[in-house]
Amino acid sequence: MRPALLLLSAVAASAACLPTAGFAQQASTAPTTTAPATTQPTGDTIRLSDRERDAILNSNTVESAAAARGERLPGTGPGIHGEIGAMIGSNGTRGVYGTASIPLGDNAGAVISFESSQYNWPRRAR
């Protein structure tokens, strides 16, 4: 029974894909209406006049375009980035630590880290 159902669905699907009598370039019989030439913007749409658009396009500079793309400008490279921390615990436990990432040119960098801690464990009684 299942093969017959499968065959029937395949025939129905192939019949649905057959071309219909009609061409894309035939004129439709339904009347068409055109939108008015001056439609008002809806929602958050902003329309610019040609003069406003040209003013925006002509005021762009290489620097402003690079900043808009998120590119670095010359002389504004990344700076040193890092973190420091400290700890204080029981029985005199204490410490400080830190790390810094330093960019060196375009393709190099250095990482410097330090740590100083002291764990004053109590002596066991014998």
C-alpha positions in Angstrom: 0.0 0.0 0.0 2.8 2.4 0.8 4.5 2.1 -2.6 1.2 3.0 -4.3 0.9 6.1 -2.1 4.4 7.1 -2.9 3.8 6.6 -6.6 0.6 8.6 -6.5 2.3 11.5 -4.6 5.2 11.5 -7.2 2.7 11.8 -10.1 0.8 14.6 -8.3 4.0 16.5 -7.7 5.2 16.2 -11.2 1.9 17.3 -12.6 2.1 20.4 -10.4 5.4 21.3 -12.1 4.1 21.2 -15.6 4.1 24.6 -17.5 0.8 26.4 -17.7 -0.6 28.0 -20.8 0.5 31.5 -20.6 3.5 33.7 -21.0 5.1 36.2 -18.7 4.9 39.0 -21.2 1.2 38.8 -21.8 -0.8 41.7 -20.6 -2.8 40.9 -17.5 -6.5 41.4 -17.7 -6.7 42.9 -14.2 -6.7 46.7 -14.0 -3.5 48.2 -12.6 -3.2 51.2 -10.4 -0.1 53.2 -9.9 1.1 54.7 -6.7 1.1 58.4 -6.4 4.4 60.1 -7.3 4.8 61.8 -3.9 4.3 59.1 -1.3 5.0 60.1 2.3 7.6 58.1 4.2 6.3 55.8 6.8 7.9 55.0 10.2 11.5 55.8 10.5 12.2 56.3 6.8 14.2 59.4 5.9 14.2 60.7 2.4 16.9 63.0 1.2 16.7 65.4 -1.7 19.4 65.2 -4.4 21.0 68.3 -3.0 21.2 66.8 0.5 22.6 63.5 -0.8 25.3 65.2 -2.8 26.3 67.4 0.2 26.8 64.2 2.3 28.7 62.4 -0.4 31.0 65.4 -1.2 31.8 66.0 2.5 33.3 62.6 3.1 37.1 62.4 3.6 39.4 59.4 3.7 39.7 59.7 7.5 35.9 59.8 8.1 35.4 56.8 5.7 38.1 54.8 7.5 36.6 55.7 10.9 33.2 54.5 9.7 34.6 51.2 8.6 36.3 50.8 12.0 39.8 51.0 10.6 42.7 52.5 12.6 43.8 56.0 11.6 47.6 56.7 11.4 49.0 57.7 14.8 46.0 56.3 16.8 47.2 52.8 17.3 46.2 50.6 20.2 47.7 51.4 23.5 48.9 49.3 26.4 46.2 47.1 27.8 46.4 45.1 31.0 45.1 44.3 34.5 46.3 44.2 38.0 45.0 42.6 41.2 45.7 42.0 44.8 44.7 39.4 47.4 44.5 39.3 51.1 43.8 36.2 53.0 43.8 34.7 56.5 47.0 34.0 58.5 48.9 36.8 56.7 48.4 35.5 53.2 48.9 38.4 50.7 49.8 39.0 47.1 49.8 41.3 44.1 49.8 40.4 40.4 49.4 42.0 37.1 49.9 41.7 33.3 50.3 44.1 30.5 50.0 43.7 26.7 52.2 46.1 24.8 51.8 46.5 21.0 55.1 46.9 19.1 54.4 48.2 15.6 51.7 46.6 13.4 52.6 42.9 13.7 54.3 42.4 17.1 53.7 42.7 20.7 55.0 42.0 24.2 53.3 40.7 27.3 54.8 41.4 30.7 53.4 39.8 33.8 54.4 39.8 37.5 53.3 38.1 40.7 54.4 38.4 44.3 52.7 36.5 47.0 53.4 35.2 50.5 51.5 32.4 52.2 52.1 32.3 55.9 50.9 28.9 56.8 50.6 28.3 60.6 52.9 25.7 62.1 51.5 22.5 63.3 51.8 21.7 66.9 53.8 18.5 67.6 
